[in-house]
Amino acid sequence: MEWNRREFLKIAGATSAVAAFGGLGFDLGQAKAAALAQADKLKFTKQTTSVCCYCSVGCGLIASTDKNGEGRVVNIEGDPDHPISEGSLCPKGASHYQLGKNDRRITKVLYRAPYSENWEEKSWDFALDRIARKVKEARDASFTVKDAKGRVVNRLETLASVGSAAMDNEECWIYQGMLRALGFTYIEHQARI
């Protein structure tokens, strides 16, 4: 039998593919066992949908929490019914589980005083009170009631806000209302940056 160049390349390619992938030992039984173990792990959990907090895409998540009343997260995965991501997540979004299940996660307020090199643990009341006080001080020091032409403007141009992609429309509406009541003019969203 005579072969031309094209037939030789077809046969050589097929032989190489069989030799390369035939010896790898693909065993779908292991994948099936892993999927069944995952399904058993999630059998007694409550599933809640959420949105990824990392970027402005807004990928959907399904968070599985323990039903025993502990409320701890057992698993987080992409939501296949979500219209944006359809179940897929980027590497950063896929690591959501580590936000709550991480021994090195900072869970207390750390404060470093001006010109200090050391961090101190403070209470949440201290942090919230300090933030509110600093915002009030900045607002009182630079609030503009009237512009150069004498028109009432009631604005604050020394503070700005950058919103989060993890906020839904209702949260954004309330947040922007609070900022406008303070007089903010520079209100931005992380999706536009």
N, C-alpha and C positions, 0 to 999 in steps of 0.2 A: 504494500500500500504506500502510495506517495503522498507526502504532506507538503502543502505550500506553507509559506511563512505565517499566514494568518491562522491556519489550523494548528500549527505548532504552538503559537502564542496562547491560543485558547486552551489547549490541553495543558500547557505548562502552567498557566494561571490557575486553572482548576485544581491541578495536582498540588500546587503551592498552597492554595487555600485549604484544601483537605488536610495537608500535612501540618499547616500552622494551627488551624482551629480544631481539628479532629483530636489532637492530643492534649488539649487543654482540660478536658474532663468536665465540661459543663454538666452540672447536676441540678436540675430544677427542683429536686426533692428538698435540698437545703433551703432554697428560697421559699418554697411552700411552707416548710416547717417554721421559718422565721416569721412569715406572714401570719400563720396560725398562732404563734406565741404572742405576737403583737395584738391580734384580735382578742385573745384571752386576757391580756393585760388591760385592755380597754373595755372589757365587758361590763365591769361594775363601776363605770365612771360617768360623770355628767359632762356632756359636750356643750360648749358655748362658743359662738362665733365672735370673732374680734377682727381688728385691723392692725396690720404691722405698723409699728411706730417709727421706722427708720427713715424712709424717704417719702416723697410725695406721690408715689404710685398708688399706695393704699391697697396692697395685696391682702386677701382674706386669709384668716387663720381659724383653725378649730382648736380650742384649748380643752383638753380633757382633764377634769378635776376629780379627785377622789370623792365618792359618795358617802364615805363614812363620817362626814361632818368635819373632817380636817381641812378641806378646801385646798389641799396642796395640788399643784399641777403635776400630772403624771406624764402628759405628752402634749406637744404642740406640733401641728402639721398644717400644710396648705389646705384651703377650703376648695374642693373641686367645683362647688356650686357658685363660687364668687365670680361675678361677671368680668372682673379685671384680670385677675391672675389665673383663674381656672385651676387652682390647686398647686401651681408652681410657686416656688419661693427662691429668692437669691440666697447666696451663702449667709449673708447677714441676717436675713429674715428667718432662715432655717435654724439659726442659733438662738431663737427666742427662748427656748427651754432653759438655756443657761442664765437668763436674766434672773429667774427665781430660784434656780437650783445651782448656786455657785457659792462655794465657801469663802471666796475672796471678795464677794460683793459688799460694798459699803452700805450699811443700813442705818448708820447714825449720822447726825449732822456733824461735820468737821468744820471748824472755824479757825482761820489764821488771822490774827490781829494785824493791823497795819504795821509794817516794818519788822514783823516777827518772822522767825524761821521755823516755828513749831506750830503744829496743828493741835487744836484742843477739841474734845468732844463737848457738844452743847446740846441742849434740848430743842425739840421742834418749836416749842413756844418762843424760845430765844430767837431762833432763825426767822420765824414768821413775823415776830415783832420788829426785828431789825430790818427786814426787807420793807415792811410797811412804813417804818420810820424814815428809811432812806428815800423811798419814793416820795413821801410827803415833803421831806426837806428839799429834794430836787424840784418838785412841783412848785412849792412855795417860793423858791428862790428865782424861778425863771418863767412863771406863768405870765402869758401876755393877754391882757384884757382888751386893749385897743391897738390897732396898727398905727403906722406913721400918719395916716390920713384921718385918724380919729374914728374909724369904723370898729365896732365891737367884733372881735374875732375869737376870744376865749380859747386860746390854744397853748399847747405845751410843745416846744420844739427841741427840748434838751433830752428827752427820753424817747425811746423807740421800742417797738415790740416785734418779735419775729414769732409767728404762730407755729404750731406743730401740725404735721400731716396726720397725726393720730387722732386729731379732734374731728368729730363729725360736724355737720352743718349747724346743728342746734347749739353745740358747745361753742363753735366759732361765733355764732350770733350773740350769745350771752357775753363771751369774752370781749368781742369788739364793742359791744354796748358799754361795758365797764371801762374800756380804754377811752372811748369817745367821751364818756362822762368825766374822766380825768383830764380831758383836753388833748389827748394824744393826736398828732397829725401824721406821724410816721408809723403806720401799722402795716406790716408786711407778713407774708406767709412763706414758709420754707419752700414751697413748691415753685416759687418764682425766682429763687436765688440760684 
